[in-house]
C-alpha cells in the first residue's frame, strides 16, 4: 500500500511541475507525460516487485533528475531563449527526437532488465562469509604510505593544478590518482565491516585511523573531482550506515536527495567567492542548478543527434576508443577523442560553446556510435551489466560486494558520461581497491580464516 501511495505522490508532484513548466508545444508536452508515466511505472516496479537493487535505484535517480526533470525545466525556458545551456540552437524537431530517444532507450532497458532478471542464474552464495586477515589491509595501508612518499612531487603538482595540464601524460595520472591513490579505500571498508562483528584492537584502530587520514589526503577537493569524491563518500556511508540503504525506497530517496540538494549545495559552497553576498541557499538556487551545465545531459543528446545528422555515425569507433582507453595515442595512431570532447569541439565550431570538455550521456553515446540501432544495443547491454552487478552484490566476500556498491553509485557518472572517462575511472578504481588487495593475499599467501 505504501508503494502505491509513494508512487502516486511522485507522479502527481512531477505532473504539477510539468504543468507549471509547459512548453506550449503539444508533442513535446505529450512526450514528457509519456516519459513520466514510464518513469513512474519503473519506480512502482522497483518498490513493489523488484528485489533489493541499489543499482536500479541509481538508474531511476538519473532518469528522473537528468532525463525528465531537467529537460522539462530547460525546455520551458530555452524554447523562449532559443538555445540550450550548451549553446546549441533550440530546434523543436530535434528536441522531439531527443525525447523519443530517451523514452525508447529507457523502455527497452526496462523490458530487457525484466527479461534478464528471469533468465540469468541467481548468485551462488558461499556457504559462509569470507573473512580476511587484518594483515592484508595493514599491508595495503603501509603500501599507501609508501605511494604517498614516492609520488609526493606529483601530489603537490595536483594541488597546484599543473599535473594534467603540463607535467604528466593523462594515462600516467590516471594510474596514480584512480588506482594507486585508491588502494587505501579497501582498508577503510575492511575496518568498517570488521568493527560490526568484533571490537577493533588498538593496532586495528591505529591502522583504521591511518587509512582514513590517507584517504582524505588522496581524495579531497584540492586534487579530485566532486563526483569521484561523492561516489567514495556514498560507498563509505553505505557500509557505515547500512540501514539508510536497506530498502529500494530508502536508497532511491537518499540518492535523490543527495543529488537534488547536496549537489547544488556543494557548488554553492565551493564557488562562494563568485557568488553575490546577497545570495543565499534557497529553493531557487536548487532549481537554478538544473539550467546550468551540471545538468547538460539532455542538451548533449540533442548535440549528438545534430552531429550524426551532419557527419554520420562512427560505427562503434567511439565505443572502441573507450573500451581500449589504456592504449596510448603514441601507439594507436588515430585513436578517437573522448565523445564528450568531440561533441564539445563540434559545438565550439558550429555554435558558441567556449570549451570542449563536456560530458555525453550514455544515450548520446549510443546514437553517436550506431544511430537508432545503438539505442537498442546499448539499452540491451546496459541491462545485462546492471543485472550482473546486482547479482554479485549478494556475495559474502565484502570486496566483491564493495565492487557492486561502487558501481551502483558510479552508474550515475557512467550514464552522464562520457563513456571513456567513466569506464576508465571505474576500471582504475576497481584495480586499486579490489584487484591489488586480492593480489596481496596471493603474493604473501595470507590465509582466509
SVG drawing of the C-alpha trace seen along z (x, -y; Angstrom):
<svg xmlns="http://www.w3.org/2000/svg" viewBox="-2 -41 62 65">
<polyline fill="none" stroke="black" stroke-width="0.4" points="0.0,0.0 2.8,-2.4 4.4,-1.8 1.2,-2.9 1.0,-6.0 4.6,-6.9 4.5,-6.4 1.2,-8.2 2.6,-11.1 5.7,-11.1 3.6,-11.1 1.3,-13.9 4.2,-16.0 6.1,-15.8 2.9,-16.3 2.4,-19.6 6.0,-20.6 5.3,-19.7 2.1,-21.8 3.9,-24.8 6.6,-24.4 4.6,-23.6 6.4,-24.3 3.1,-25.1 4.1,-22.5 1.6,-19.6 4.0,-16.9 6.8,-17.9 4.4,-18.1 2.7,-14.8 6.1,-13.0 7.1,-14.5 3.9,-12.9 4.6,-9.6 8.2,-9.7 6.8,-10.4 4.3,-7.5 7.2,-5.2 9.4,-6.5 6.5,-6.1 5.9,-2.5 9.6,-1.7 9.6,-3.2 6.5,-1.2 8.1,2.0 11.2,1.2 9.4,0.5 6.8,3.2 8.1,6.1 11.8,5.9 14.3,7.5 16.7,5.2 18.8,3.3 21.0,0.4 22.0,0.3 18.4,-0.1 17.8,-2.9 20.8,-4.8 19.4,-4.3 16.0,-5.7 17.5,-8.7 19.5,-9.5 16.4,-9.1 14.3,-11.3 16.8,-14.2 18.8,-14.3 16.4,-12.9 13.0,-14.0 13.0,-16.9 16.0,-18.8 14.6,-18.6 11.1,-19.7 12.6,-22.8 15.1,-23.5 12.7,-23.2 10.2,-25.7 12.9,-28.3 15.1,-27.6 12.3,-27.4 11.9,-31.2 15.6,-31.9 16.2,-29.9 19.2,-27.9 20.2,-25.4 22.9,-25.8 25.5,-24.1 24.7,-26.9 23.0,-24.5 20.0,-26.1 16.6,-25.1 15.1,-23.0 11.6,-21.6 12.0,-18.6 15.4,-17.7 14.0,-18.1 11.2,-15.7 13.7,-13.2 15.7,-13.5 12.7,-12.9 11.7,-9.9 15.3,-8.6 15.1,-8.9 11.7,-7.1 12.8,-4.4 16.1,-3.7 14.6,-3.6 11.6,-1.4 14.0,1.0 16.3,1.1 13.3,1.8 12.0,4.6 15.5,6.2 16.1,5.8 12.9,7.7 13.8,10.4 17.3,10.9 16.2,10.9 14.2,14.0 16.6,15.9 20.0,15.2 21.0,17.5 20.9,16.3 24.2,15.7 25.6,18.8 26.1,17.8 29.2,19.0 28.5,21.4 30.0,18.8 31.2,15.3 34.8,14.9 36.9,13.3 40.2,11.6 43.2,11.3 43.9,7.8 47.5,8.3 46.3,7.8 44.9,4.4 47.8,3.4 49.9,4.1 47.6,2.0 47.7,-0.8 51.5,-0.8 51.7,-0.5 49.6,-3.6 52.0,-5.5 54.9,-4.4 52.9,-5.6 52.3,-9.0 56.0,-9.4 57.1,-8.2 54.6,-10.4 54.8,-13.4 56.0,-15.7 53.2,-14.6 50.7,-15.0 51.8,-18.6 51.5,-19.3 48.0,-18.1 47.2,-20.5 48.8,-23.2 46.6,-22.2 49.5,-21.7 49.6,-17.9 47.2,-17.2 47.9,-20.4 51.6,-20.3 53.6,-17.8 52.3,-14.3 50.5,-12.2 46.9,-11.6 47.2,-7.8 50.0,-8.1 47.9,-10.5 45.0,-8.0 47.2,-5.3 48.3,-7.4 45.0,-9.2 42.5,-6.4 44.4,-3.3 47.3,-3.9 45.6,-6.6 42.5,-4.3 44.2,-1.2 43.6,-2.5 39.8,-2.6 39.9,1.2 41.4,0.8 38.8,-1.7 36.0,0.5 37.6,3.6 37.8,2.0 34.3,0.5 32.9,4.0 35.1,5.7 34.1,3.4 30.4,4.5 31.4,8.1 34.2,7.7 35.8,5.0 38.8,3.5 42.1,3.9 44.4,1.0 46.6,1.9 43.5,2.2 42.3,-1.2 45.7,-2.7 45.6,-1.4 42.0,-2.3 42.7,-5.9 45.8,-6.0 43.8,-4.6 41.1,-7.3 43.7,-10.0 45.4,-8.7 42.0,-8.5 41.3,-12.1 44.8,-13.1 44.2,-11.2 40.6,-12.1 39.9,-15.7 38.6,-18.7 42.1,-20.0 43.0,-17.1 39.9,-15.2 36.6,-16.0 33.5,-16.1 31.7,-13.3 34.6,-11.0 34.7,-12.1 30.9,-11.8 30.9,-8.1 33.6,-7.2 31.6,-9.0 28.5,-7.1 30.3,-3.8 31.7,-4.6 28.2,-5.7 26.7,-2.5 29.0,-0.3 28.9,-2.6 25.1,-3.2 23.5,-0.3 20.1,-1.0 20.0,-4.2 20.1,-2.0 18.4,1.3 15.4,0.9 14.7,-0.2 12.7,-3.1 15.4,-4.3 18.2,-4.0 16.1,-5.9 15.2,-8.7 18.8,-9.0 20.3,-9.2 17.7,-11.6 18.1,-14.0 21.9,-13.7 21.8,-14.9 18.9,-17.2 20.1,-19.1 23.7,-18.2 25.0,-18.6 23.9,-22.3 24.9,-22.9 28.4,-21.7 28.5,-24.0 27.3,-26.9 30.0,-26.1 32.9,-25.7 32.0,-28.8 31.3,-31.1 33.8,-33.7 32.0,-34.2 28.5,-34.3 27.0,-37.6 26.8,-38.3 23.1,-38.9 22.5,-35.3 21.6,-32.6 21.0,-28.9 17.3,-28.8 15.0,-26.6 15.6,-28.9 19.3,-28.1 18.5,-24.4 16.2,-24.7 18.6,-27.2 21.2,-24.4 19.1,-22.5 19.7,-25.2 23.4,-25.0 25.9,-22.7 25.8,-20.3 22.5,-19.1 23.5,-19.2 22.7,-15.5 19.6,-16.2 21.1,-19.1 24.1,-17.0 21.8,-14.2 20.5,-16.9 24.0,-17.8 24.8,-14.1 21.7,-13.9 22.9,-17.1 26.4,-15.7 25.2,-12.5 22.9,-14.4 25.9,-16.4 28.7,-13.8 27.1,-10.4 27.6,-7.7 31.0,-6.4 30.2,-2.7 31.4,-1.9 34.7,-3.8 33.9,-5.9 32.9,-2.8 36.1,-1.0 38.2,-4.0 36.5,-3.9 37.0,-0.2 40.7,-0.5 41.3,-3.6 44.6,-2.2 46.3,-2.2 48.2,-5.5 47.8,-7.7 51.5,-7.2 50.8,-3.5 47.3,-3.9 47.6,-6.4 44.1,-7.9 42.7,-6.9 39.4,-8.7 38.8,-11.6 36.6,-11.1 33.0,-11.5 32.4,-14.5 35.4,-16.3 34.4,-15.5 30.9,-16.9 32.5,-19.9 34.7,-20.7 31.7,-20.4 29.7,-22.9 32.7,-25.2 32.9,-25.1 29.3,-25.2 27.8,-27.1 29.1,-29.3 30.5,-26.8 33.6,-28.2 35.3,-24.9 35.3,-21.3 35.5,-19.2 31.8,-18.2 30.0,-15.1 28.0,-13.0 25.3,-10.7 25.1,-7.0 22.1,-7.6 24.1,-10.2 27.0,-7.7 24.6,-5.1 23.4,-7.5 26.9,-8.6 28.1,-5.1 25.3,-3.3 22.4,-5.7 18.8,-4.4 20.3,-0.8 22.7,-2.0 19.7,-2.9 18.6,0.8 22.1,2.3 23.2,0.0 19.9,0.5 20.2,4.2 23.8,4.5 23.3,2.0 20.5,4.2 22.9,7.2 25.6,5.2 23.1,3.9 21.9,7.5 25.4,8.7 26.3,6.1 23.0,6.8 24.0,10.4 27.4,10.0 26.0,7.6 24.9,10.7 28.4,12.1 29.6,12.8 33.1,11.6 33.0,7.9 35.5,6.9 33.2,8.3 30.2,6.7 32.1,3.4 32.7,3.5 28.9,3.9 28.2,1.0 30.8,-1.2 29.4,-0.5 25.9,-1.3 26.9,-4.8 29.3,-5.2 26.5,-4.3 25.1,-7.9 28.5,-9.1 28.6,-6.4 25.1,-7.4 26.0,-11.1 29.2,-10.4 31.2,-10.5 31.8,-6.7 35.6,-6.8 36.2,-8.7 33.6,-6.9 34.8,-3.5 38.5,-4.4 37.8,-5.8 35.8,-2.8 38.4,-0.3 41.3,-2.1 39.5,-2.4 38.4,1.2 42.0,2.3 43.0,0.2 40.6,1.3 39.8,4.8 42.4,6.4 45.5,5.2 44.3,6.4 43.4,9.7 46.9,10.0 48.5,9.1 46.7,12.1 48.1,14.4 51.6,12.9 52.1,13.1 49.9,16.3 47.8,14.7 45.2,17.2 41.5,16.6 40.1,17.6"/>
</svg>
